[in-house]
Amino acid sequence: MGCPDWPKCFDRLVPPTEEAQLPAGYEEKYIAGRKAKNERFASMLDRFGNKELAERIRSDKSILQHEEFNAAKTWTEYVNRLVGAVTGVLLLLCAIFSFTFFKTKRSIFVWSVINVIAIGYQAWLGSIVVSTNLMPWIITVHMLLALVILGISIYTYFKARSLRDKDLLINHTSRGIKVLAIFSLLLIVLQVAIGTGVREEIDMISAAADVPDRSEWLGEVGEVFDIHRSLALVSAIAIVLLFFVVRSRFASNTHQSRFTNLLLVLLILQLISALVLGYFDIPPFAQTAHLVLACLLFGTQYYLVLLLSKMARKKI
């Protein structure tokens, strides 16, 4: 992986850009550290009764294989960790300031504290992702937990803003629209989970000893990609249908219409990124764009669900 230690990177405050800058004996040092961390993780799985998975981690020799230094990976992972650290600090500040709502809307404070705990767990899980060398199921859990953290952040923001912006409370939504919005949201979450599975397969194909040509990777993925592609069509139809239904029920200047417009734009961009991935041999920039757009789709759709939900009709 890119950066085996934290908060430094190969014992440096600024990540290295070439192999000559790496500390002497770094391979043995960090492989030993990774082995110890994986053993602690496997022991924890043993205590929770998942002995089969624990043994799989212990016996997976690929986890302990030395990887060649890659400056791009190193800097990408380091920036990713910095962003995660900044996010953690910001969520901690949100939890501190949310205490002002303790008497008026206690749930804002409670969920903000839960979110701090969640991102702490997410940071630990991220270290496990690194130490297990991108073990597939851990990546999926890591991604879904990120959506949970995003969802809690959006929920607390919505509840806090609703106390001050009464326009958010204007809602004349039928039950059918709410059901369609929730269905669309669940499809997005399912697509993220399955899409993460596709990414896991791609990672395994690219790491194989006999790596096929990049243009053949998607063909090697198999059934999980077919499911992901089929559900993408269902999800797109649901979002387009939701767009027309909301626009027919709400004025163009309402929050509901504006977020539906944004949702449609994000859907179009996501479909474009998917086409680029499929027809241009999975370029790395398109992989990143596809993932980011999926998170933005989830966040926008979830906020729209809140705007269309019953709670938006109550005086908060």
C-alpha positions in Angstrom: 0.0 0.0 0.0 1.0 3.6 -0.3 1.7 4.8 3.3 2.2 2.0 5.9 2.4 4.3 8.9 0.5 7.3 10.3 0.6 10.2 11.0 3.9 10.1 9.2 4.6 8.4 5.8 7.6 6.1 5.8 8.8 8.0 8.9 8.6 11.3 7.0 6.3 14.3 7.5 6.2 14.8 3.8 5.7 11.6 1.8 8.7 10.4 -0.3 8.7 10.8 -4.1 11.3 8.3 -4.9 12.6 5.0 -3.5 15.9 6.5 -2.5 14.1 8.5 0.2 12.8 5.4 1.9 14.3 4.4 5.3 16.7 1.5 5.4 15.0 -1.9 6.0 11.5 -0.5 5.6 10.2 -3.7 3.9 10.8 -5.9 7.0 9.7 -3.2 9.5 6.3 -2.5 7.9 5.5 -6.1 6.9 6.1 -7.0 10.6 3.8 -4.2 11.7 1.2 -5.3 9.2 1.4 -8.9 10.4 1.0 -7.9 14.1 -2.1 -5.7 13.2 -3.7 -8.5 11.2 -3.1 -10.9 14.1 -4.9 -8.5 16.5 -7.8 -8.2 14.0 -8.0 -12.0 13.5 -8.0 -12.4 17.3 -10.9 -10.0 17.5 -12.8 -12.0 14.9 -12.1 -15.1 16.9 -13.7 -13.5 19.9 -16.8 -12.7 17.9 -17.1 -16.2 16.7 -15.9 -15.7 13.1 -13.1 -18.2 13.2 -13.2 -19.1 9.5 -12.6 -15.5 8.4 -9.9 -15.1 11.1 -8.0 -18.1 9.8 -8.4 -16.9 6.2 -6.6 -13.6 7.2 -3.9 -15.5 9.1 -3.2 -17.8 6.1 -3.4 -15.2 3.3 0.3 -14.9 2.4 -0.4 -12.2 -0.2 -1.1 -9.8 2.6 2.5 -10.0 3.7 4.1 -9.8 0.3 6.3 -6.8 -0.3 5.0 -4.2 -2.8 7.2 -2.0 -4.9 7.3 1.6 -4.0 4.8 3.7 -6.0 4.9 7.5 -5.5 1.5 8.0 -6.9 -0.1 5.5 -4.5 1.9 6.9 -1.6 0.7 10.5 -2.2 -2.9 9.4 -3.0 -3.2 7.4 0.3 -1.5 10.2 2.3 -3.9 12.9 1.0 -6.8 10.5 1.6 -5.7 10.1 5.3 -5.3 13.9 5.6 -8.8 14.4 4.3 -10.1 11.8 6.7 -8.3 13.5 9.7 -9.7 16.9 8.7 -13.1 15.4 8.4 -12.8 13.8 11.9 -11.8 17.2 13.4 -14.8 18.9 11.7 -17.2 16.3 12.9 -15.8 16.7 16.4 -16.4 20.4 16.2 -19.9 19.8 14.9 -20.6 17.5 18.0 -19.2 20.2 20.3 -21.3 23.0 18.8 -24.4 20.7 18.6 -24.6 20.9 22.4 -26.4 24.2 21.8 -29.4 22.2 20.5 -29.4 19.9 23.6 -32.6 21.5 25.0 -34.4 22.4 21.8 -33.6 19.3 19.7 -31.5 16.7 21.6 -31.4 14.3 18.7 -29.0 16.7 16.9 -26.5 16.4 19.7 -26.9 12.6 20.1 -26.5 11.9 16.4 -23.5 14.3 16.2 -21.8 12.3 19.0 -22.6 9.0 17.3 -21.1 10.4 14.1 -17.8 11.2 15.9 -17.7 7.6 17.2 -18.5 6.3 13.7 -15.7 8.2 12.0 -13.3 7.0 14.7 -14.3 3.4 13.9 -14.0 4.3 10.2 -10.4 5.4 10.7 -9.5 2.2 12.4 -11.3 0.2 9.7 -9.3 2.1 7.1 -6.1 1.0 8.7 -7.4 -2.6 8.5 -8.1 -2.1 4.8 -4.5 -1.1 4.4 -3.0 -3.9 6.5 -5.1 -6.6 4.9 -4.0 -5.3 1.5 -7.6 -4.4 0.3 -9.4 -7.5 1.6 -12.7 -7.4 -0.4 -15.4 -7.5 2.2 -13.6 -4.9 4.4 -13.6 -2.5 1.5 -17.4 -2.9 1.1 -18.0 -2.3 4.8 -15.6 0.7 4.7 -17.6 2.2 1.8 -21.0 1.6 3.4 -19.9 3.1 6.7 -18.8 6.2 4.8 -22.3 6.5 3.5 -23.7 6.1 7.1 -21.4 9.0 8.3 -22.5 11.1 5.3 -26.1 10.3 6.0 -25.9 11.3 9.7 -24.1 14.5 8.8 -26.9 15.4 6.3 -29.6 14.4 8.8 -28.2 16.6 11.6 -27.8 19.5 9.2 -31.4 19.1 8.0 -32.8 19.0 11.5 -30.7 22.0 12.6 -31.6 24.1 9.6 -35.3 23.2 9.9 -35.4 25.0 13.2 -34.5 28.2 11.5 -35.7 27.8 7.9 -39.4 27.2 8.0 -39.6 27.0 4.2 -38.2 23.5 4.6 -41.4 22.5 6.4 -43.6 23.4 3.4 -44.5 20.0 2.0 -47.6 18.6 0.2 -46.2 15.3 -0.8 -48.3 12.2 -1.5 -47.3 8.8 0.0 -46.5 7.6 -3.5 -43.7 10.2 -4.0 -42.2 9.4 -0.7 -42.2 5.7 -1.4 -40.6 6.3 -4.8 -37.9 8.6 -3.3 -37.0 6.0 -0.6 -37.0 3.2 -3.2 -34.6 5.2 -5.3 -32.4 5.9 -2.3 -32.2 2.2 -1.5 -31.3 1.4 -5.1 -28.4 3.9 -4.8 -27.1 2.2 -1.6 -27.4 -1.2 -3.2 -25.6 0.0 -6.3 -22.8 1.4 -4.2 -22.4 -2.0 -2.4 -22.5 -3.9 -5.7 -20.2 -1.4 -7.4 -17.7 -1.8 -4.6 -17.9 -5.5 -5.3 -17.0 -4.8 -9.0 -14.1 -2.7 -7.9 -12.9 -5.5 -5.6 -12.9 -7.9 -8.6 -11.1 -5.4 -10.7 -8.4 -5.1 -8.0 -8.0 -8.8 -7.8 -7.7 -9.1 -11.6 -5.1 -6.3 -11.8 -3.1 -8.0 -9.0 -3.1 -11.4 -10.6 0.1 -13.0 -11.7 -1.1 -13.3 -15.3 -2.8 -9.9 -15.6 -5.0 -9.7 -18.7 -5.0 -6.6 -20.9 -6.8 -3.7 -19.3 -9.5 -3.8 -22.0 -10.5 -7.3 -20.9 -10.9 -6.5 -17.2 -14.6 -5.9 -17.2 -15.2 -9.0 -19.2 -13.3 -11.0 -16.5 -15.4 -9.6 -13.6 -18.4 -11.8 -14.3 -22.0 -11.8 -12.8 -21.5 -9.0 -10.3 -20.8 -6.5 -13.1 -23.9 -7.7 -15.0 -26.1 -7.1 -11.9 -24.5 -3.7 -11.4 -25.2 -2.7 -15.0 -28.8 -3.9 -14.9 -29.6 -2.2 -11.6 -28.1 1.0 -13.0 -30.9 1.1 -15.6 -33.5 0.5 -12.9 -32.0 3.2 -10.7 -31.9 5.7 -13.6 -35.5 5.1 -14.5 -36.5 5.6 -10.8 -34.6 8.9 -10.6 -36.0 10.2 -13.9 -39.5 9.2 -12.8 -39.0 10.9 -9.5 -37.8 14.1 -11.3 -41.0 14.4 -13.3 -43.3 13.6 -10.4 -41.6 16.1 -8.1 -41.6 18.8 -10.8 -45.3 18.3 -11.3 -46.1 18.7 -7.6 -43.7 21.5 -6.5 -42.9 24.9 -7.8 -39.6 25.4 -9.5 -38.2 27.6 -6.7 -38.9 25.0 -3.9 -36.2 23.1 -2.2 -37.7 19.8 -3.5 -37.5 20.9 -7.1 -34.0 22.3 -6.8 -32.6 19.1 -5.3 -34.5 17.0 -7.9 -32.8 19.0 -10.6 -29.4 18.4 -8.9 -30.2 14.7 -8.7 -30.8 14.5 -12.4 -27.6 16.4 -13.3 -25.6 14.0 -11.0 -27.3 11.0 -12.6 -26.3 12.2 -16.1 -22.7 12.7 -15.0 -22.7 9.3 -13.3 -23.9 7.6 -16.5 -21.2 9.5 -18.5 -18.5 8.2 -16.0 -19.9 4.7 -16.4 -19.7 4.9 -20.2 -16.1 6.2 -19.9 -15.2 3.2 -17.7 -16.8 0.7 -20.0 -15.5 2.0 -23.4 -12.1 3.5 -22.4 -10.6 0.5 -20.5 -11.4 1.7 -16.9 -9.2 4.8 -16.7 -8.3 5.6 -13.1 -9.7 9.2 -13.1 -13.1 7.8 -14.2 -13.0 5.3 -11.3 -12.5 8.1 -8.9 -15.2 10.2 -10.5 -17.7 7.3 -10.5 -17.2 6.8 -6.8 -17.4 10.5 -5.9 -20.6 10.9 -8.0 -22.1 7.9 -6.3 -21.6 9.5 -2.9 -23.0 12.8 -4.2 -26.0 11.0 -5.6 -26.6 9.3 -2.3 -26.3 12.5 -0.3 -28.6 14.5 -2.7 -31.2 11.7 -2.8 -31.2 11.3 1.0 -31.7 15.1 1.5 -34.5 14.9 -0.9 -36.1 12.1 1.1 -35.9 14.2 4.2 -37.5 17.1 2.3 -40.3 14.8 1.2 -40.8 13.0 4.5 -43.4 13.4 7.2 -40.9 15.0 9.6 -40.7 18.0 7.2 -44.4 18.7 7.7 -44.1 18.9 11.5 -43.0 21.9 13.5 -39.6 20.9 14.7 
